[in-house]
């Protein structure tokens, strides 16, 4: 059997397959289908400083080869995460990644301090959130705001820091460079693309929030392109996200430059998606005499 272990910012994962934030909760429900210890890691539900009820319904809309969601970061807050969910997660023999989100720089800083004192293995900084003090633009859409929030979190948190990038930008390479320069240990990309669907009968958007995040197989080619672009710009490890549904997708994403992958929407239509992807990668590596799956990273041969 091939060696499926990968290393992200000094943290060893038993394989490169991670549950994507917002699609896996805290792993408890999926643990009824298979032991989540099979996974390389779990990026937990996006967590805010205080409890959030999320957006009013409707929150989900189907699209060709994907889905739109506007859940609104419903979660119990960081204190409840640390006291209730983290103890269980730490017993599951997998890497625990705390995904943090905020509306102000002060929110991020306060959460960083709390997570720094916890036993989580890594922190994933979601910068796709609107900065309410700067007119509502996403933290992740300008190099200045990316540098600012990453640097402030870095000062307060010694945990390995992953910065999760939004694709809704003019230059993903510039944004990635800004995050690296400000102290990110790794990058995950891409978060969802902004989309919209309209109900023809009512002429209203299907989502109560009007727009939502597009995920699923439809975004996969965009994610592969962006991972490749960022791989050429930065020196830190990348975690590829976006429409990965099968082991072939994971292998392709790794060839583009990812050291690991996150799987999200696929879990909704097949709860066994991630174990199947792990098995497929193992089989592919064995058949192709790849000693370590990490050897795949960045090996695409461009024309």
C-alpha positions in Angstrom: 0.0 0.0 0.0 1.1 3.5 -0.7 1.8 6.1 1.9 -1.2 8.4 2.0 0.1 10.8 4.7 0.5 14.5 3.9 2.0 17.3 5.9 0.3 20.7 6.1 2.2 23.4 7.9 3.9 20.9 10.2 0.7 18.9 10.9 0.6 15.3 9.6 -2.7 14.1 8.2 -3.1 10.3 7.7 -4.5 11.0 4.2 -5.2 14.2 2.1 -9.0 14.1 2.4 -10.6 16.7 4.8 -14.2 17.4 5.4 -15.0 20.9 4.2 -16.4 23.4 6.7 -20.2 24.0 6.6 -21.0 20.6 5.0 -20.0 18.2 7.8 -21.1 19.9 11.0 -18.8 18.5 13.7 -18.8 15.0 12.3 -21.2 13.4 14.7 -23.9 12.6 12.2 -21.5 11.2 9.6 -19.8 9.1 12.3 -23.0 7.0 12.2 -22.1 6.0 8.6 -18.4 5.4 9.1 -15.8 6.2 11.7 -14.6 9.7 11.0 -11.2 8.6 12.1 -10.8 7.4 8.5 -10.5 11.0 7.4 -7.3 13.1 7.2 -9.1 15.9 9.0 -12.4 17.7 9.7 -12.8 21.4 9.1 -15.6 22.2 11.5 -18.7 24.3 11.0 -17.9 27.9 10.6 -17.8 29.4 14.1 -18.4 32.9 15.1 -17.6 34.7 18.4 -21.3 34.6 19.5 -24.1 32.3 18.6 -25.8 32.9 15.2 -29.2 31.8 14.1 -28.4 32.1 10.5 -30.5 33.5 7.6 -34.2 33.0 7.3 -35.4 30.3 4.8 -35.3 29.5 2.0 -31.6 28.8 2.4 -30.9 26.2 -0.3 -31.5 26.1 -4.1 -30.6 23.5 -6.6 -28.6 24.4 -9.7 -27.3 22.3 -12.6 -24.4 20.3 -11.2 -24.4 22.1 -7.9 -26.3 24.0 -5.3 -26.7 27.5 -3.9 -26.6 28.0 -0.1 -27.3 31.0 2.1 -27.3 29.4 5.5 -25.8 32.4 7.1 -23.2 30.8 9.4 -25.7 29.3 11.8 -23.6 28.0 14.7 -23.6 27.9 18.6 -20.6 30.3 19.0 -17.0 29.6 19.9 -17.5 29.0 23.6 -20.1 26.3 22.9 -17.8 24.8 20.2 -14.9 24.6 22.7 -16.9 23.2 25.6 -19.3 20.8 23.8 -18.0 19.7 20.4 -14.3 19.9 20.6 -13.9 17.3 23.4 -15.7 14.7 21.3 -13.8 15.6 18.1 -10.4 15.3 19.9 -11.3 11.6 20.6 -11.8 10.7 17.0 -8.2 10.3 15.9 -8.3 12.9 13.1 -7.0 16.4 12.6 -9.4 19.0 14.0 -9.5 22.3 12.1 -11.5 25.2 13.7 -13.0 27.4 11.0 -13.5 30.9 12.3 -15.7 33.7 10.8 -16.4 37.2 11.8 -18.0 40.5 10.9 -15.4 42.8 12.4 -11.6 42.6 12.9 -12.3 42.6 16.7 -14.4 39.5 16.3 -11.6 37.7 14.6 -9.0 38.8 17.2 -11.2 37.7 20.1 -11.8 34.3 18.5 -8.1 33.8 17.7 -7.2 34.3 21.3 -9.8 31.7 22.4 -8.7 29.2 19.8 -5.0 29.7 20.6 -5.7 28.5 24.1 -7.6 25.4 22.9 -6.6 22.0 21.8 -7.6 22.3 18.1 -4.8 21.2 15.8 -5.2 24.0 13.2 -7.3 27.1 12.5 -8.9 28.0 9.2 -9.6 31.7 8.7 -12.7 32.3 6.6 -12.1 35.7 5.0 -15.2 35.5 2.8 -17.3 37.3 5.5 -18.6 40.9 5.1 -16.6 43.5 7.0 -19.5 45.5 8.5 -17.3 48.3 9.6 -16.0 48.8 6.0 -19.3 48.9 4.1 -19.9 45.2 3.9 -17.3 44.2 1.4 -15.7 40.8 2.1 -12.5 40.7 4.0 -11.1 38.6 1.3 -11.6 40.8 -1.7 -8.7 43.2 -1.3 -5.0 42.7 -0.5 -5.1 45.3 2.2 -7.9 43.7 4.2 -6.5 40.2 3.7 -3.1 41.3 5.0 -4.8 43.2 7.9 -7.0 40.4 9.2 -4.4 37.7 8.6 -1.7 39.6 10.4 -3.9 40.4 13.4 -5.0 36.8 13.8 -1.4 35.6 13.4 -0.3 37.9 16.3 -2.9 36.3 18.5 -2.8 32.6 17.4 0.2 30.3 17.4 -1.7 27.4 15.9 -1.0 26.5 12.2 -3.0 29.1 10.3 -4.9 28.3 7.1 -6.5 31.2 5.2 -9.5 30.3 3.1 -9.7 32.3 0.0 -12.8 33.6 -1.8 -12.9 33.2 -5.6 -14.9 36.4 -6.0 -11.8 38.5 -6.7 -10.0 40.0 -9.7 -6.7 38.3 -9.0 -6.6 35.2 -6.7 -2.8 35.2 -7.0 -2.4 38.7 -5.5 -4.8 37.8 -2.7 -2.9 34.6 -2.0 0.4 36.4 -1.9 -1.0 38.9 0.5 -2.1 36.2 2.9 1.2 34.5 2.7 3.1 37.7 3.4 0.9 38.4 6.4 1.8 35.1 8.1 -0.5 32.4 6.7 1.0 28.9 7.1 -1.3 27.4 4.4 -4.2 28.4 2.1 -7.4 26.7 1.3 -9.3 27.5 -1.9 -11.8 28.1 -3.3 -14.8 29.1 -1.2 -18.1 29.3 -3.0 -18.8 31.5 -6.0 -21.7 34.0 -5.7 -24.8 33.0 -7.6 -28.6 33.5 -7.8 -31.8 31.7 -8.9 -35.2 33.2 -9.5 -38.7 31.7 -9.0 -40.5 32.3 -12.3 -43.9 32.2 -10.6 -43.2 34.8 -7.9 -40.4 36.6 -9.7 -38.5 36.6 -6.4 -35.1 35.1 -5.7 -35.5 31.5 -4.4 -33.1 32.3 -1.6 -34.4 34.7 1.0 -31.0 36.4 1.1 -31.3 36.9 -2.7 -27.8 35.5 -3.5 -25.9 32.5 -2.2 -22.7 30.5 -2.5 -22.5 28.1 -5.5 -20.8 24.8 -4.8 -20.6 21.3 -6.3 -19.2 19.9 -9.5 -20.1 23.1 -11.5 -17.3 25.0 -9.8 -14.6 22.3 -10.1 -12.8 23.6 -13.2 -12.7 27.1 -11.7 -11.2 25.7 -8.5 -8.5 23.7 -10.4 -7.5 26.8 -12.4 -7.3 28.9 -9.2 -5.3 26.3 -7.3 -2.8 26.1 -10.2 -2.5 29.9 -10.4 -1.9 30.2 -6.6 0.6 27.3 -6.6 2.8 29.3 -9.0 2.7 32.3 -6.7 3.2 31.1 -3.2 5.5 28.7 -1.3 3.1 27.6 1.4 0.9 24.4 1.1 -2.5 24.6 -0.6 -5.7 22.7 0.2 -7.9 22.4 -2.8 -11.7 22.8 -2.5 -14.5 23.1 -4.9 -16.7 20.4 -6.5 -14.5 17.4 -5.6 -16.9 14.3 -5.9 -14.6 11.4 -6.7 -11.0 10.3 -6.3 -10.2 11.4 -9.8 -11.2 15.0 -8.9 -8.9 14.8 -5.8 -6.0 13.5 -7.8 -6.5 16.2 -10.4 -6.6 18.9 -7.8 -3.4 17.6 -6.3 -1.7 17.6 -9.6 -2.7 21.2 -10.0 -0.8 22.1 -6.8 -2.9 21.0 -3.8 -1.2 19.1 -0.9 -4.6 18.1 0.4 -8.3 18.5 -0.6 -11.6 19.3 1.2 -14.8 17.6 0.2 -18.1 19.4 0.8 -21.2 19.2 -1.4 -20.5 15.6 -2.4 -21.3 14.5 1.2 -24.9 15.6 0.8 -25.7 13.2 -2.0 -23.4 10.4 -0.9 -22.5 10.2 2.8 -19.8 7.7 1.9 -18.1 10.1 -0.6 -14.9 10.7 1.4 -14.1 7.1 2.3 -14.6 6.2 -1.4 -12.2 9.0 -2.4 -9.6 7.8 0.1 -9.9 4.2 -1.2 -9.6 5.4 -4.8 -6.5 7.5 -4.2 -4.9 4.6 -2.4 -5.7 2.3 -5.4 -4.5 4.9 -7.9 -1.2 5.4 -6.1 -0.6 1.6 -5.8 -1.4 0.9 -9.4 0.9 3.7 -10.6 3.7 2.8 -8.1 3.5 6.1 -6.4 5.3 5.6 -3.1 3.8 8.7 -1.4 0.6 10.4 -2.4 2.4 13.7 -1.7 4.4 13.1 -4.8 1.3 14.0 -6.9 1.3 17.7 -5.8 2.0 20.1 -8.6 2.9 17.5 -11.2 0.7 18.6 -14.0 2.7 19.0 -17.2 1.4 22.2 -18.8 1.8 22.7 -22.6 
